[in-house]
Amino acid sequence: MRSSIVWVLGAWLALANVSLAEIVVSAGRVPMASEDVASSVTSISGAELERLQVTTLPEAVRLVPGVHVVRNGGPGQTASLYIRGAKPEHVLYLIDGMEVNDPSLIGRSGDLTLLDVADIDHVEVLRGPQSAVYGSDAMGGVVNVITRKGKGAPQVNLTAEAGSFETYRESLAVSGGTGIVDYAFTATRVDSEGISAANEADGNTEKDGFDRTGLSGRFGITPSENLSFDFVARYSKDSVEYDDGAGAGGDALDNVADSERFFFGGSAKLGLLDSQWQQRLSASTTSHRRDFMSTWGANWFDSSLLKAGWQHDLYYKDMNVLSAGVEIEQETAETDSLPEVDSDIKSLFAEDRLHMGDLVLVAGIRLDDHDTFGDEVTGRVGATLKLDEIGMRLKSSYGTGFKAPSLYQLYAPASAFGVIGNAELMPETSTSWDAGIEQRLADDRVTVGVTYFDSEYEDLIDFVDGYVNQSVATIRGVECSARMDLCEDLSIGGSYTYTDSEGEAGKKLSRRPRHRASADIAYRCGDDITLSLTGIYVGEREDAYYSLTEFMTVSEDLPSYVVVDLAASWRLCENMTLFGRVENLFDEEYEELSGFGTPGISGYGGVRITL
């Protein structure tokens, strides 16, 4: 059975059904048409998320070329994203432009596992260094979640779902808008008994459940044609049971992680000189609180981030747009072992985009002044050539990136094992380039694309008797994708990524599969029935973890695996839709991380009502 699955997926490897949005928000200082973007970016629409019936962000982006997702166990457990082989902490996470990376985490990474997709309009995944646009944390890429704006008559959406592992999901969304005011509010709840986070194949039996409550809102005011205000707020509270995984004893009966997150942001836009001069003033505040109870004791982590920016966009006809501005950022972190510490970054940036017929050129530069290590300058250039007469698009970009040391890496106090923090740390840096081609065929019913990428990382921070700048890495690879509309109701697609990663002394980087592929078939029967079949192939890769029993780092080769999911929906009437899905259709046994479990075959079903 497994060999036949692999054969079928192999026939799909170069085909994709994740569509590009018409306008891309994340790729520059101002939104642009997807065909003008020189960087590699994939946009997943809310309609696609609904069709695939994904419930968390890691599930949403796993079909994207160049993206590898690993999770510390089953539903609700922490997930990490590797974009083009970069570290998870080299990825910047945004919600409506608000940064949601946690300053109290060791690597200042982000985790969108517990973000519900109920209010998402679309998700943009930008690959490659974006520090010239976003500064630190965007050295490997950017994931930007854009939530829905209300429009039209008031609407209420109710969703209820139940399924395996005693999982229950409910959501309530209210939205609407006039010419002056728009609003969208969403409430979600999830409860699940889950599975054992430590692999059941190793004799672990204790289930690790989770629950989550989420509230979000978006409110906009447009008092005049050239003036608008937009406000976004989000709150989540969750509790997750977890295990210690490989090298740390497996089942842990008392491990519980509780967290609260609050995000609030607002912006004002003003257009002057017949909208040829656009200004945007923005500010946001985020806070994270995490509490852990485990066999090792109790720990807590508290952090906040304040950001403000003022951007000016100057337009010259349809040929040129020059953007420039300033940003300030202050972050604080405090833990049970680390007194409150903070850092400040002040930034200046500029970006110019030039349209010369079928050629689009972009260049950007950014200066970040960090109060600990000083200045860091990053830049990027890109070019896109559209040859519409033959359905071809050529693109290429070059950029530099940096990642500032986290507050923990800078200031963590010494422990019984010696020094930890190092205030002399310098930023991690990177230099990357890519080049690609996209071709439309058969009256645009077939689209194929290939992109080569090459990244060099220096001064990577490692823990060696404390944190030090030590490692280097080289990561090269190829991303392939395609989409084929076989007829009006049937499309087939997927992607394949080859990643060759090399660290110190030529050693392969852990948790980066050399081969990874995804596939997706979408079928629509009229306007009422949809069917989706997706598959993920992940090749062999090495995992490394620290063993508390052997007091050393242990490496292990993880075998390849194939996971297939099936989803269907049926619109009974204008206001009611039934939906259901089967995950891990062929009950594949596999590990994403050494020692951690993954769900076997599981099923879910529910109803969606619109009033």
C-alpha positions in Angstrom: 0.0 0.0 0.0 2.7 2.5 1.0 4.7 1.9 -2.3 1.5 2.7 -4.3 1.0 5.9 -2.3 4.5 7.0 -3.0 4.1 6.2 -6.7 1.0 8.3 -6.9 2.5 11.2 -5.0 5.6 11.0 -7.2 3.4 11.7 -10.2 2.3 14.9 -8.5 5.5 16.2 -7.2 5.8 19.1 -9.6 2.2 20.2 -9.4 0.7 22.8 -7.0 -2.7 24.1 -6.0 -1.7 26.9 -3.6 -2.7 30.0 -5.5 -1.0 33.4 -5.5 -3.1 36.3 -4.3 -3.5 39.3 -6.7 -1.9 41.7 -4.3 1.0 40.8 -1.9 1.3 42.9 1.3 4.5 41.5 2.8 7.0 41.7 0.0 7.9 45.4 0.3 7.1 48.7 2.0 3.9 49.0 0.0 1.6 46.3 -1.4 2.3 45.2 -4.9 0.9 42.8 -7.6 2.2 39.3 -7.1 3.6 39.3 -10.7 5.9 42.2 -9.8 7.5 40.5 -6.7 11.1 39.5 -7.2 11.3 37.5 -3.9 9.6 34.1 -3.6 6.2 34.5 -1.9 3.2 32.3 -1.6 -0.2 33.5 -0.6 -2.8 31.1 0.8 -6.3 32.4 0.6 -9.0 32.0 3.2 -11.0 30.0 0.7 -8.1 27.6 0.4 -7.8 27.3 4.1 -11.5 26.5 4.3 -11.3 23.9 1.5 -8.3 22.1 3.1 -10.0 22.4 6.5 -6.7 23.3 8.2 -7.2 24.5 11.8 -3.7 26.0 12.7 -1.1 28.0 10.9 1.6 25.2 10.7 -1.0 23.1 8.8 -1.7 26.0 6.5 1.9 26.5 5.3 3.1 22.9 5.1 2.2 22.8 1.3 4.4 25.8 0.6 7.6 25.2 -1.3 10.8 25.6 0.8 8.9 25.3 4.1 9.3 22.4 6.5 7.2 22.1 9.7 8.0 20.0 12.8 5.9 19.7 15.9 6.7 18.5 19.4 4.0 15.9 19.4 0.3 15.9 18.5 -2.4 18.6 18.4 -1.7 21.8 20.4 2.1 21.1 20.8 4.7 23.7 19.8 5.6 23.8 16.1 8.6 25.2 14.4 9.1 26.4 10.8 12.2 25.9 8.8 12.1 28.2 5.7 14.8 27.3 3.2 16.7 25.6 5.9 17.0 28.6 8.1 16.6 28.3 11.9 13.0 28.6 13.3 14.2 31.8 15.1 15.2 33.3 11.8 11.5 33.6 10.8 9.5 36.7 11.6 5.8 36.2 12.4 3.3 39.0 11.8 -0.4 39.4 12.3 -1.8 42.3 10.2 1.8 43.7 10.3 2.2 43.4 14.1 5.2 41.4 15.2 4.3 38.5 17.4 7.7 36.9 18.1 8.2 36.4 21.8 11.2 38.4 23.3 11.4 36.0 26.3 12.1 32.9 24.3 15.8 31.8 24.1 15.9 32.4 20.4 13.2 35.1 20.3 11.2 32.9 17.9 7.4 32.8 17.3 4.9 30.1 17.6 1.6 30.4 15.7 0.5 26.9 16.6 -2.2 28.2 18.9 -3.5 30.8 16.4 -6.9 29.8 15.1 -7.6 30.3 11.4 -11.2 31.2 11.8 -10.7 35.0 11.0 -7.9 34.7 8.5 -8.3 36.4 5.1 -5.0 35.0 3.7 -1.5 34.0 4.8 1.6 35.2 3.0 4.9 33.2 3.3 7.9 35.2 2.1 11.1 33.2 1.6 14.6 34.5 1.8 16.2 37.4 3.8 13.9 40.3 4.4 15.9 42.3 7.0 16.0 45.3 4.6 12.2 45.6 5.1 11.6 44.2 8.6 15.0 44.3 10.4 16.0 41.5 12.8 14.2 38.1 12.9 13.4 38.2 9.2 16.7 36.7 8.1 15.1 33.5 6.9 11.7 34.7 5.9 8.4 36.2 7.0 5.0 34.7 7.7 2.3 37.4 7.7 -1.3 36.6 8.7 -3.8 39.1 7.3 -7.2 38.9 9.0 -10.6 39.6 7.5 -12.1 43.0 7.2 -15.8 43.4 7.6 -17.9 44.5 4.6 -21.5 44.7 3.5 -24.6 43.8 5.6 -24.0 42.4 9.1 -23.2 38.7 9.0 -22.9 36.0 11.7 -20.9 32.7 11.1 -21.2 29.8 13.5 -19.0 26.7 13.3 -18.9 23.6 15.4 -16.7 20.5 14.9 -16.0 17.3 16.8 -13.6 14.5 16.1 -10.8 12.1 17.2 -9.1 12.4 20.6 -12.3 13.9 22.0 -11.6 17.2 20.1 -14.2 19.9 20.0 -13.9 23.2 18.1 -16.4 26.1 18.1 -16.2 29.6 16.6 -18.5 32.6 16.4 -17.7 35.5 13.9 -19.6 38.7 13.4 -18.7 41.1 10.6 -20.0 43.9 8.5 -19.3 47.3 7.1 -20.5 50.5 5.5 -18.6 53.1 3.5 -17.2 54.6 6.6 -17.0 51.9 9.3 -16.0 48.2 9.0 -15.8 45.6 11.8 -15.0 41.9 12.3 -15.1 40.1 15.7 -14.3 36.4 16.3 -14.4 34.1 19.3 -13.0 30.6 19.2 -12.7 27.6 21.6 -10.8 24.3 21.2 -10.7 21.4 23.7 -8.9 18.1 23.0 -7.6 15.1 25.0 -4.8 14.8 22.4 -2.3 12.0 22.2 0.9 11.3 24.1 3.4 13.9 23.0 6.1 11.4 23.7 5.9 8.6 21.1 3.5 5.9 22.0 5.7 3.5 20.1 8.3 3.9 22.9 5.8 2.8 25.6 4.3 6.2 26.5 0.6 6.1 27.2 -0.3 9.3 29.0 -2.4 11.6 26.8 -1.4 15.3 26.5 -4.4 17.4 26.0 -4.9 21.1 25.4 -7.5 23.8 25.4 -7.5 27.3 23.9 -9.8 30.3 24.0 -9.3 33.1 21.5 -10.8 36.5 20.9 -10.0 38.8 18.0 -11.4 42.0 16.6 -10.7 44.4 13.7 -12.3 47.8 13.4 -11.8 50.4 10.7 -12.9 54.0 10.1 -12.7 55.9 6.8 -14.0 59.4 7.5 -12.8 60.7 4.1 -11.4 59.5 0.8 -7.8 60.3 1.8 -7.9 59.4 5.6 -8.4 56.0 7.3 -7.9 54.4 10.7 -7.5 50.7 11.4 -7.3 48.9 14.7 -6.6 45.2 15.5 -6.7 43.4 18.8 -6.2 39.7 19.7 -6.2 37.7 22.9 -5.6 34.1 23.5 -5.3 31.9 26.6 -4.3 28.2 26.4 -3.2 25.3 28.5 -1.1 22.4 27.0 0.1 19.3 28.6 3.5 18.2 27.2 6.3 15.6 27.5 10.0 16.0 27.6 10.7 13.9 24.5 13.8 12.1 23.4 16.6 11.8 26.0 14.5 13.2 28.8 12.3 10.3 30.0 9.2 10.2 27.8 5.9 10.5 29.6 5.7 13.3 32.2 2.5 13.3 34.2 2.7 16.7 35.7 4.0 18.9 32.7 1.6 21.7 31.9 2.3 24.9 30.0 -0.2 27.8 30.4 0.1 31.0 28.3 -1.7 34.2 27.7 -1.0 36.5 24.7 -2.3 39.9 23.9 -1.7 41.9 20.7 -3.1 45.4 19.9 -2.2 47.7 17.1 -3.5 50.6 15.2 -2.6 52.7 12.1 -3.6 55.9 10.5 -3.2 56.5 6.7 -3.3 60.0 5.1 -3.1 60.8 1.4 -1.9 64.2 0.2 -1.3 65.8 -3.2 -4.0 63.8 -4.9 -2.7 60.7 -3.1 0.8 61.0 -4.6 2.1 61.4 -1.1 0.9 58.7 1.3 1.7 58.6 5.0 1.2 55.8 7.5 1.6 56.2 11.2 1.5 52.9 13.1 1.9 51.6 16.7 1.5 48.2 18.4 2.0 46.5 21.7 2.3 42.8 22.4 2.6 40.8 25.6 3.4 37.2 26.3 3.0 35.3 29.6 4.0 31.7 29.9 3.9 29.5 33.0 5.4 26.0 33.2 4.8 23.2 35.8 7.0 20.2 35.3 8.9 17.5 37.1 11.8 20.0 37.2 9.8 22.6 39.1 7.9 25.8 38.2 9.1 28.4 35.7 7.5 31.6 34.2 8.3 33.9 31.4 7.0 37.4 30.8 7.7 39.8 27.9 6.4 42.8 26.0 7.2 44.6 22.8 6.3 48.1 21.8 6.8 49.3 18.2 6.0 52.5 16.4 6.7 53.6 12.8 6.1 56.5 10.4 6.3 55.8 6.7 6.1 58.0 3.7 5.4 56.8 0.1 5.9 59.1 -2.8 4.4 58.1 -6.1 5.4 59.3 -9.6 2.6 58.3 -12.0 2.6 54.5 -12.4 6.4 54.3 -12.8 8.0 54.8 -9.5 7.3 54.7 -5.8 9.8 55.8 -3.2 9.2 54.7 0.5 11.1 56.0 3.5 10.5 56.1 7.2 11.6 55.5 10.8 10.7 52.8 13.3 11.4 52.4 17.0 11.2 49.3 19.1 11.5 48.5 22.7 11.3 45.0 24.2 11.4 43.7 27.7 11.7 40.2 29.2 11.7 38.8 32.7 11.7 35.2 33.9 11.9 33.4 37.3 15.7 33.3 36.9 16.2 36.5 34.8 15.5 40.0 36.3 13.8 42.4 33.9 16.0 43.3 31.0 15.3 45.4 27.9 16.7 46.5 24.6 15.9 49.3 22.1 16.3 49.4 18.3 15.9 52.6 16.3 15.7 52.1 12.5 15.8 54.1 9.3 14.7 52.6 6.0 14.2 53.4 2.3 13.0 51.4 -0.7 12.5 52.4 -4.3 10.5 50.5 -6.9 10.8 51.3 -10.6 8.5 50.1 -13.3 10.0 50.2 -16.8 7.5 48.5 -19.1 7.8 44.8 -18.5 10.8 45.2 -16.1 10.3 45.9 -12.4 13.3 46.9 -10.3 13.4 47.2 -6.5 16.2 48.3 -4.1 16.0 48.8 -0.4 18.3 49.6 2.5 17.9 49.7 6.3 19.9 50.9 9.2 19.2 49.4 12.6 20.8 50.8 15.7 20.7 48.3 18.6 21.6 49.7 22.1 23.8 46.7 22.8 25.9 45.9 19.7 25.5 49.1 17.7 24.6 49.5 14.0 23.7 46.9 11.4 23.1 47.8 7.7 21.1 45.4 5.5 20.0 45.8 1.9 18.3 44.0 -1.0 17.8 44.3 -4.7 15.5 42.5 -7.0 14.3 42.4 -10.6 11.3 40.9 -12.3 10.9 40.6 -16.1 7.5 39.8 -17.5 7.3 38.3 -21.0 3.6 38.1 -21.3 3.6 37.3 -25.0 5.2 33.9 -24.2 3.7 33.5 -20.7 7.0 33.7 -18.9 8.2 35.6 -15.9 11.9 35.8 -14.8 12.8 36.9 -11.2 15.9 37.3 -9.1 16.8 38.9 -5.8 19.9 39.4 -3.6 19.8 40.4 0.1 21.6 40.5 3.4 20.1 39.8 6.7 20.8 39.9 10.4 19.4 38.4 13.6 20.0 40.3 16.9 20.9 38.3 20.0 17.9 37.6 22.2 17.6 39.2 25.6 18.1 35.7 27.1 21.3 35.1 25.1 22.6 38.5 26.2 21.7 38.6 29.8 20.8 35.1 31.2 22.5 34.8 34.6 25.1 32.1 35.4 23.8 28.7 36.6 25.3 25.8 38.5 26.7 24.7 35.1 28.5 28.0 34.5 28.1 31.1 32.4 25.0 31.4 30.1 24.4 35.0 28.9 27.0 36.9 26.9 26.6 40.7 26.6 29.4 40.8 24.0 27.4 38.8 21.4 27.2 40.2 17.9 24.3 39.7 15.5 24.1 36.6 13.2 24.3 37.6 9.6 23.5 36.2 6.2 23.9 36.8 2.5 21.4 35.2 0.1 20.4 35.2 -3.5 17.8 33.4 -5.6 16.8 33.3 -9.3 13.7 31.7 -10.8 11.4 31.3 -13.8 7.7 30.8 -14.1 5.9 29.7 -17.2 2.2 29.6 -18.1 1.1 27.1 -20.7 -2.1 25.8 -22.3 -4.0 29.1 -22.1 -2.9 29.7 -18.5 -4.3 26.3 -17.4 -0.9 25.1 -16.5 1.7 27.1 -14.5 5.1 25.8 -13.6 8.0 27.4 -11.7 11.5 26.7 -10.6 13.7 28.8 -8.2 17.3 28.2 -7.1 18.4 29.7 -3.8 21.8 30.1 -2.1 22.4 31.4 1.5 25.5 31.9 3.6 25.2 32.3 7.3 27.9 33.6 9.6 28.4 34.3 13.4 25.6 31.9 14.3 25.0 31.8 18.0 25.6 28.5 19.7 25.7 27.3 23.4 29.3 26.3 24.2 29.9 27.0 27.9 27.6 29.9 27.4 26.3 31.6 24.3 29.0 32.5 21.7 29.1 33.6 18.0 30.7 30.5 16.5 29.0 28.6 13.6 28.7 29.2 9.9 26.3 27.5 7.5 25.7 27.2 3.8 22.2 26.2 2.5 21.5 25.8 -1.2 18.5 24.3 -2.9 15.8 24.3 -5.6 12.0 24.9 -5.2 9.7 23.5 -7.9 6.0 24.0 -8.1 3.2 23.8 -10.7 -0.6 23.9 -11.0 -2.8 22.3 -13.6 -6.5 23.0 -14.2 -7.6 19.8 -15.9 -11.1 21.2 -16.3 -13.3 23.8 -14.7 -14.0 21.6 -11.7 -10.7 19.7 -11.2 -7.2 20.9 -10.5 -4.1 19.1 -9.4 -0.9 20.5 -8.0 2.0 20.2 -5.6 5.6 21.2 -4.9 9.1 19.7 -4.5 12.0 21.2 -2.6 15.6 20.1 -2.6 17.7 21.5 0.3 21.4 20.9 0.7 22.5 22.2 4.1 26.0 22.2 5.5 27.3 23.5 8.9 30.6 23.3 10.7 33.2 20.9 9.2 30.8 20.0 6.4 28.2 18.4 8.7 24.6 18.3 7.6 22.3 20.5 9.6 19.8 18.6 11.7 16.0 18.6 11.0 16.4 19.7 7.4 15.2 17.0 4.9 17.1 17.0 1.6 13.9 16.1 -0.2 10.4 17.3 0.6 7.3 17.3 -1.6 3.6 18.1 -1.4 0.6 17.3 -3.5 -3.0 18.5 -3.7 -6.0 17.5 -5.8 -9.1 19.7 -5.6 -12.5 18.7 -7.1 -15.7 20.8 -7.1 -19.0 19.3 -8.1 -21.1 22.3 -9.0 -21.4 24.9 -6.3 -22.2 22.6 -3.4 -19.7 19.8 -3.1 -15.9 20.0 -2.8 -13.3 17.3 -2.3 -9.6 17.7 -1.5 -6.8 15.1 -1.3 -3.4 16.3 -0.1 -0.2 14.5 0.5 3.1 15.4 2.2 6.4 13.5 1.6 9.4 14.2 3.9 12.7 12.5 3.2 15.3 11.2 5.6 16.9 13.7 7.9 19.1 13.8 10.9 17.8 14.9 14.3 20.0 15.9 17.3 19.0 16.3 20.9 20.7 16.5 24.3 20.3 13.3 26.4 19.8 13.9 30.1 20.6 10.2 30.7 23.9 10.2 28.7 24.8 13.8 29.3 25.7 14.4 25.7 24.2 15.3 22.3 22.8 12.3 20.5 22.2 12.2 16.7 19.6 9.9 15.1 18.5 9.4 11.5 14.7 9.7 11.1 13.2 7.7 8.2 11.1 9.3 5.4 7.3 9.3 5.6 4.2 10.1 3.6 1.0 11.5 5.1 -2.2 11.8 3.1 -5.3 13.8 4.2 -8.8 13.8 2.7 -11.4 16.6 3.2 -14.9 17.2 1.8 -17.7 19.7 2.2 -21.4 19.8 1.2 -23.5 22.9 1.1 -26.9 21.8 2.1 -28.5 25.2 1.5 -27.5 28.8 1.3 -26.9 29.1 5.0 -25.6 25.7 6.0 -22.5 23.6 5.1 -21.5 20.2 6.4 -17.8 19.4 6.3 -15.5 16.5 7.3 -11.9 15.3 6.9 -9.7 12.3 7.5 -6.1 13.0 8.6 -3.3 10.5 8.1 -5.6 8.5 5.8 -3.3 5.5 5.6 -2.3 5.5 9.3 1.3 6.2 8.7 3.6 5.8 11.7 6.3 8.5 11.7 8.2 11.0 13.8 8.7 14.7 13.0 11.1 15.0 15.9 13.0 12.2 17.6 11.0 10.7 20.5 7.8 12.7 19.8 4.6 11.1 18.6 2.3 12.0 15.8 -1.4 11.2 15.4 -2.5 8.1 13.5 -5.6 8.0 11.3 -8.2 10.4 12.7 -11.5 11.9 11.6 -13.4 15.2 12.2 -16.7 16.6 11.1 -18.8 19.6 11.7 -21.3 22.2 10.5 -20.9 25.8 9.4 -24.0 28.2 9.6 -24.2 31.7 8.1 -26.9 34.1 9.2 
